[in-house]
Amino acid sequence: MTSIAARLILPLAGVVFSLILGAVALGLFWYHFPDATLQLFRWAGSLREALFGGFWPARYEAVIRGLVDERLLVYMGFVVAARIVLGLLLLPVYRRLDRKPQPEFRI
């Protein structure tokens, strides 16, 4: 895979696929474990308050609170988990494709 298109499109496709996979995983987790999902949202809210609450001027805190939401924190956690699982599942494929041919005559 030495073409420029492959070097640009394949990583982008992996990121998009992991975003979709993270959303599906969050939806399935929400459907099957609503109590645990509620706990995740509460934990993310307390994490947001601990990290971003009260330390910033009001002008910046309003922007930070708009960008860092409980839903986004939980979703990004699922996306990171999806990236890890996807990487572990594709690791044997990448190793198989990356094998170099053995020389015919050893010197």
C-alpha positions in Angstrom: 0.0 0.0 0.0 2.3 2.7 -1.2 -0.2 4.8 -3.1 -1.1 8.2 -1.7 -4.9 7.5 -1.9 -4.4 4.3 0.2 -2.3 6.2 2.7 -5.0 8.9 3.1 -8.2 7.0 2.7 -7.5 3.9 4.8 -6.8 5.7 8.1 -9.7 8.0 7.5 -12.0 5.0 6.9 -10.7 3.4 10.1 -11.6 6.6 12.1 -15.0 6.9 10.5 -15.7 3.2 11.1 -14.7 3.4 14.8 -16.9 6.5 15.2 -19.9 4.5 13.8 -18.9 1.4 15.8 -18.6 3.5 19.0 -22.1 4.9 18.4 -23.5 1.4 17.8 -21.8 0.1 20.9 -23.1 3.0 23.0 -26.6 2.4 21.7 -26.5 -1.3 22.4 -25.0 -0.7 25.9 -27.7 1.8 26.6 -30.4 -0.6 25.4 -29.1 -3.6 27.4 -27.8 -1.9 30.5 -29.7 1.3 31.1 -28.7 1.5 34.8 -25.0 1.2 34.0 -25.4 3.8 31.2 -26.9 6.2 33.7 -24.0 5.6 36.0 -21.6 6.3 33.2 -23.4 9.6 32.5 -23.3 10.6 36.1 -19.6 9.7 36.4 -18.9 11.8 33.3 -20.8 14.7 34.7 -18.8 14.6 38.0 -15.6 14.3 36.0 -16.5 17.3 33.9 -17.2 19.3 37.1 -14.0 18.2 38.7 -11.9 19.1 35.7 -13.5 22.2 34.3 -15.7 23.7 37.0 -14.7 26.9 38.8 -11.1 27.3 37.5 -11.8 29.3 34.4 -13.2 32.8 33.9 -16.9 32.8 33.1 -16.3 33.7 29.4 -14.2 30.5 28.9 -16.2 28.2 31.2 -19.3 28.8 29.1 -17.5 27.6 26.0 -15.9 24.7 27.8 -19.3 23.6 29.2 -20.7 23.8 25.7 -18.0 21.6 24.2 -17.5 19.1 27.0 -20.8 17.4 27.7 -21.5 14.2 29.6 -22.9 12.6 26.4 -19.7 13.5 24.5 -17.4 12.1 27.2 -19.2 8.8 27.3 -19.4 8.6 23.5 -15.7 9.3 23.2 -15.0 6.6 25.7 -16.9 4.1 23.6 -15.1 5.4 20.5 -11.7 4.9 22.1 -12.8 1.4 23.3 -13.9 0.6 19.7 -10.6 1.8 18.3 -8.7 -0.5 20.8 -10.9 -3.5 20.0 -10.7 -2.8 16.2 -6.9 -2.5 16.4 -6.6 -5.8 18.4 -8.8 -7.6 15.9 -7.0 -6.2 12.9 -3.5 -6.8 14.3 -3.1 -10.3 12.9 -4.3 -9.0 9.5 -1.7 -6.2 9.5 1.0 -8.6 10.5 0.1 -11.0 7.8 0.1 -8.3 5.1 3.4 -6.8 6.4 5.4 -10.0 6.0 8.5 -9.6 3.8 9.3 -12.4 1.4 12.2 -14.6 2.5 15.3 -14.5 0.2 15.8 -17.6 -1.9 19.4 -17.9 -1.1 20.7 -17.2 2.3 24.2 -15.7 2.5 
